[in-house]
Amino acid sequence: MAIDHENLDERLLHRMLFFTDAVFAIVMTLLVLELTPPEGLGQANAATLRHAAPHIGAFAFSFFIIGVFWTAHLNITRNLTRFDWRTAIANLASLLPVCLLPYATGWIGADVEGAFSWSVYAWVLVACSAGNMLLVATAYRGGGRLVDGGAAPGEVRYRLVRAAIPGAAFLTGLALVAAGQVILAHFCWALIPILFGAARVLKPKPAVAA
């Protein structure tokens, strides 16, 4: 019996993407495990809520950041029409630092003003960004042979720059920590939308039909 390679390719691609979505969903769910109710609920008061506030803030921030990386993954893979093992391995490697985010989130929730805890968190996000760059470089290699319609001139560069932007923002935060500006380092994420806007100049223009 002959193997239908086209259907097998499609099934493998769908399995890779479904697995990735499941990992993101589980990671986002695990974040909430750091939010434990206070002991002695009858004595809960405003002071209890203030104590929990850093954990709630860390949860909300990480939920948003993971959402950004999930959206980026959607953007990277939405035009994939063929499966190959290199891309599957690169995709798996990109998920490794994402899975560390609940751990790093719990750390900054427990020590929100700590330079070391924020540095650990920032390094995890730098690794997430590097994972996205690896996935872009692998999935779009060979002129985008795995992508519907191939890759337009300049598209791989544009996608690599976009994938690098969160990492660049948090590397800036790490530099601020090294300079003793820990509070300012906590706002390095604000660079992400600014850099995304600046990167639009690199976006390749759609081809004009003759």
Order of alpha helices (4+ residues) and beta strands (2+ residues): alpha-alpha-alpha-alpha-alpha-alpha-alpha-alpha-alpha
